[in-house]
Amino acid sequence: MILSINETNPQPRNIQRVAAFLKEGGLIAYPTDTHYGIGCDITNKKAIERVHLLMQRDKSKPFSFICSDLKHISDYAKVSNYAYRMLKKLLPGPYTFILEGSKMVPKLMLTKRKTAGIRVPDNPICQAIVKELGNPILSATASLPDEEPFNNAWSIEDTFGHALDVVIDGGDVPEIPSSIVSLIDDEPKVIREGAGDVSMFM
């Protein structure tokens, strides 16, 4: 099902519908400030396993997830003073920050080193969904293995629609991957240079 949501002023009624699907273990496709993502409520183990199966991804490689704001991040990650300053400066934005996960993060969402990739995209739709849900949502780039990400809701519906409860049409997205920066031990390391300025970490 494709659901059109206003990209600048998301309709509360539609956001509530999406959150209701997520609460029931549903999978959705949604826009971010980089690519379209496929996700679920990270507290639902069965839903996470469905995403791994759909994306043909090894469970030993956890997906990143989206929080609504800085305060929300602090519930799911250990944020040092240095990390807090960086996050406050750059978020919301096209970054994925690697941080040490808290006990609230399901094991399926953590690496063997207990770290997690966390995002706060500069996109009103996904921010509104996470706020309405109350939990972070998983963030998997909507693409087939080794292929370019899909850049619109209709392509995602054609390919993954059978496995998704809602495909949100939230307009065009930049189609540039997020920059991935590890802030573990306050030693910044650029894992991937994508959208967003990472010069301060080089």
N, C-alpha and C positions, 0 to 999 in steps of 0.2 A: 504494500500500500504506500503510495506516495502522498506525503502531506506537505503542502506549501506553508512555510512559516516566514513571516517578514524578517529580513536579515538585520534590520536596524531596530525595529520595535516588535519583538516576538509576541504574538498573541498569547496571553496567559492561558486561555482555554486550550489551545493546541499544545502548549508546554505541559499542561497538566495531563493531557492525553498521553503524551510521550512518556512522562514519568510513571504513569499508571502501568504502561506496558513493561517498563523496566522493573518496577516493583514486583511484577508477576513473572520475572525471569526472562523477559523478552529481549530480542536483539534489535538494534537500530543502526541506521546509517545517518550521519549528521555532518554538517559543515564545520570546519575550524578555520583558523587564520593561515593554514598551510594547505592541507589536503582535506578531502572528505574522509571521515573516519567511520569505522564500524565498532560498535561497543555494546556494553551491558553494565549492569550494576556490579561493581567489583566484590560485593559481599555475597553474590550468588555463584557458588562453585559450579553448578551445572551449566549456567549461562556462560561462564568463562570457558568451560570445556567445549561448549558448542562453538565459541569463536575460534578456539585453537583448531578445531576440526574443520570449520568453514574456511579458515585462512591457510590450512595445511601447514601449521606451524608446530614445531617441537615444543612440548610443554617445558622443556629446560630453558627455553628462551621466553621469559615473561614479557608481556606487553606493558607499555607505559599506561598511565591513567591521568584523568583530568580532574582537577580540583576547581572550586569556584573562586577562591581568592587565597590570599596569604595566610589568613587565620585557619582556613580549611586545610592548607598544606601542613601546618604545625600539628594537626591532629594525626596525620598519617606519615610524618617524617620527623627525624631529629634535625632541627634547624639551628645551627650555630649563629652567633652574632654576625660573623662574616657572611654566611649564607643568607641570612635575613636581609642584610644590606643589598646583596646582589639581586635577590628575588624582588625586593621592594622596588629596586631601580628598573628592572627589566620586565616585570610581569604586570598586567597581562601582555603576552607577546609570543612570538614564534620560537620559543625555546623549550627544550626538554631538559630538566635538571635531574642529574643522578644524585640521590640522597639516601642516607641510611633510613630504611623503613621503620615505622613504629609497630607496636604489637597489634595495631588496628588493621594492618595490611594483611590480607590473606596470603598464605604461603605460595599459592599459585601465581601471585603477582610480584614475588620477590626473587632475586637472583640467589645463587648459593651463598653469596656474600651478604645477604640480607639487605641489598640495595634495591631501589625502585626508581623508575623514570617518571617524573611528575611534570604535568603541564598545566598552565592556565592560559588557554588561547585567548587572543583578543577577538572574540567572536560572541556577540550577544546571545545567539541561540544556544550554543553549548554551555555557556555560563548559566543561562536561565534554567536549562535542564538539570544541571548538577545542583543548583540551589533548590529547585523544586523537589528533586529526589532526596536530597540530604546526604547522599553518599557519592563518592567519586564514580566516574564511569570509565570503563576500559577504553583505550585509544589504540586502534589498529588501523593502519592506512588501508583504505578501500582499494585493493588491487589484487590481481592474480599473481601467483609466484613468479618472480623474475620479469614482471611486466610493469609498464608505467601505471601509476594510479589513475583511477577513473576521475574525471573532472566535472561530472554532473550526476544528478540524482537518477536520471533516466537510464544511464549506462549501468549504474549500480543495481537498479531495479531489474534490468534485463538479465544481469549475471547472478546476483545474489538474492533477488527478491523472494524466491521460494523459501529462503531460510531466515528472512528478516521480517519482523512485525511491522516496522515503519521505516520508510526511506524518506528523510526530510529533504525537501527541495528548499534550500536556503540561499539560492543564487550562486554566482561564480565565486571560486576561491583561487588564491594565487598559484597553486600547484607547485609550490617550492617546499621541500621538506624542512622541518624545524632544525635548528642548530641544537646539537646534544652536547651538554657541558656537565662533566662530573665535578661536584663540589665536596667529594669525600675527603675528610681530614683537612678541610680548608685549603686543599691543594688543587686549584682549578685545572681541569684538563679538557681540552676541546676534543670530543670524540668524533663529531661530525660538524662540518661547517655548512650551514644551510641558510635559511632566512634569519635575519637578525644579526646585529653587529656583535662579533665575538672578539674584537681586537683587544678588549680589556683583559682577556684571559690568555692572550698569546705571549 
